Amino acid sequence: MPALHKPRRCDLTDELQHKLFKLIAENPHISQRELSRALGISLGKANYCLKALIEKGWVKVQNFKNNKNKWGYLYLLTPSGIEEKARVTMRYLKRKMQEYDELKAAVAQLKREVEMEQRQLAKRGMVFTSHRQY
C-alpha cells in the first residue's frame, strides 16, 4: 500500500504570512536565511512554510546562478499568490484596526481612572506627583 502524501501544513498567522508574502514580493532573490532573520523564525520553519506556499501554488521558485557560481533561487508570487496576499493583507489590516480600537478604548479608560484618582487625592489635600514618564 503506497504512503499517502500528506500536504504540508504550515500554521502561519496572518501577520507572519503577510510579512512572508511582502518580503517575497519586494525581493524575489531573498534567501531562506534572510527570510528567517527578517521574520524572526528558524531557518527550518522558513523553509517548511515556503514549501507550503509553493505546494499551494501561491509561490513559484526558479533556480539561477549568481556571479559566484552558486545556486540561488528566485521566488515569485503566482497570480493566485497575489490574490491570497491581498486576502491575507485585508484580514491582517482588519485585525490590527480592531486591536487599535481596543487599545484606544483601554487608554481612554486608564486616563479616566487616573483623573478620578487625582480628584480623590485632591479632595484629601494630597497631590500625586510621579517622576515616571508614561
Secondary structure as UniProt FT lines:
FT   HELIX           14..26
FT   TURN            28..29
FT   HELIX           32..39
FT   HELIX           43..55
FT   TURN            56..57
FT   STRAND          59..65
FT   TURN            67..68
FT   STRAND          71..77
FT   HELIX           79..123
FT   TURN            124..125
//
